[in-house]
Amino acid sequence: MKRMVGASLLEVLVAILILSLAALANAGLQIAGIRANSSAKYRSIAAAHINDMADRMRANRSGLSYFNLVKGIPSLDPKSGCSAVATPCNAAEMAQHDFYEWTTALSKAIPEAQAAICLDTQAGPANAATDTYASPTCSGTGTTYSIKVWWDDSHGEKIPQIFTTNFQP
């Protein structure tokens, strides 16, 4: 009986160690799930905003020439009276107004979001490593428009994400 003294205490310590490791692994999985959920949320928001801009561009076909490599978020609405019936806008003014409203809503929905719209001869998925906000990869010619949104989805590591939609109005 004396040889067994302390054996149950050792078993309890081993069980606590195993349970602790399992709890840490579970916490790691929870954190990874939260990050993936956050990433999916921003991707969904970007897709919704891109579709909104595509619809605005389709509604104003006369103003499409304004959208050849336009980017950034304007500080002021260039034509704030576009939504008023008393002061109608021409197609170019409406395009500028739409871009202002769209980028303002995008910047409120996704922190540090940046956007660009450009003509491109080649429709295809964007590459986050080569297609950057500073120099979007667009040919500037063709009939396909690319609407691109970048944001930081790294949780501190500054890894840019990009979501792109190509369409022909």
N, C-alpha and C positions, 0 to 999 in steps of 0.2 A: 504494500500500500504506500510505503514511503517513496517508492520510485515514481509513482504517478502524481506526486504533489507538483502542481504548477502546469501540468499538461493541459488541463482545460483552459487555463489562462492563455497559454500559447495558442490554442485553437481559436479562442475568441479574438486574439490580436490578428491572426492570419485572416479570419473572416472579416474583420473590420477593414483590413488592408484591401482585400478583394472588393468589398462593397464600395470603398472610397474610390478605387480605380474605376469601377463601373459608373459611379456618380460623376466623376470627371469626364469620362467618355460621353456620357449622356449630355452633360452640359456643353461639351464641344459640338455634339450633333445639333443641339438646340441653337447654338450661335450660328452654325453653318446654315441651318434652316432659315433663321431670321435674315441673314445676309442674302440668301437666294430669294426670299420673299421680297425684300427691298429692291433687289435688282429687277425682278419681274414686274414690280409695281412701276418703276421708272420706265421700263421698256413699254408697258401698256400705255402709260401716259404719253410717252413720245409717239407711239403709233396713233393714238387718238388725235394728238395735235397735228401730226403730219397729214392725216386724212382730212382734218379741218382745213388746213392750208390748201391742199389739193382741190377741195370743193370750192374754196374761195377763188382759186385760179381758174377753175372751169367756169365759174359764174361770170368772170370778167376776162373773157378771151381777148378783148381789145387791149387790155393792159398787160398781156403776157410778156411783152418785150422788156418791161421793168425788171423781171425776175431772172435776168441772165447774170449770175454770180452776185447776188445780193446777200449780205450777211451782217450779223451784228444785231444789236437791239437799239433802235433809235431812242434818243433821250426825250424827244418831244414828238407828238403826233403831227406829221407834216400837214395834215388836212383834217382837223378835228370835226369839221362840219359836214363830213361826208354822209353821216347817218341822218342828217336833217333833210326834210323834203324841200324846204325853202332855199337851201344852198346846195344844189346838186354838184357832184364832182365829175370830172372827166375820167376816162379809163385809167390814165396814169396816176392821177391823184387817189383814185379808189384803190389801186394796187398798193400804193405807198401806205395808205390808211390801213388796209388789210394786213400788210406786213407788220406795221406797228402794233396793231391789236393782237396779232398772233404771237409775236415775239414777247410782248409784255405778259400775256397769259402763260406762255411757255416758261418764262423766267420765274413766274410765281409758282408754277406747278413742279418744276424740277430745279433744285438748287444748282447754281453755276452752269445752267444749260446754255449752249451756244448753238446757233442754227445758220444754215446757208441754203440757198436755193440757186440752182444753176442749170443751164442747158448742157446736155451731154449726148454724145453720139453712141456711147456704149452703156447700155443698161445692165446693171449687175449689182451684186452685193458689194458693200463697202468693206475696206480693210482698215481696221482701226490703227494699224501700224503705219500705213502710208497715207491714208486719207485723213488729214488733220484739219482742224478749224482754220489754222493759219494759212494752209494751202490746200483747199479742197481739190480733189482730183476730178476736174470737169474739163471737158474739151471746149466748152463755150459755144459749140455749134450743134446742129442736129435738131431733132424734134422731140427728144425725150427730156423731161425735166427731172432733176434729182432734188429731193428735199431731204436734207441731212440734219440730224440733231446729235450733238455731242454732250456728254455730261460725265462727271466724276462719280464713279460707282465703286470706288476702291476702299472706302472706309479708312482713309488715311494714307494710302499708298500712291495716290494720284495716277490711277490707271484709267485712261479715258475709254468710255463706251461710245459707240456710234450706232444709230439706227437710221436707215435710209430707205426711202421709197422712191421708185422711178415710175413715172407715168407719162402718158401722152394725152394732152388735153383734147 
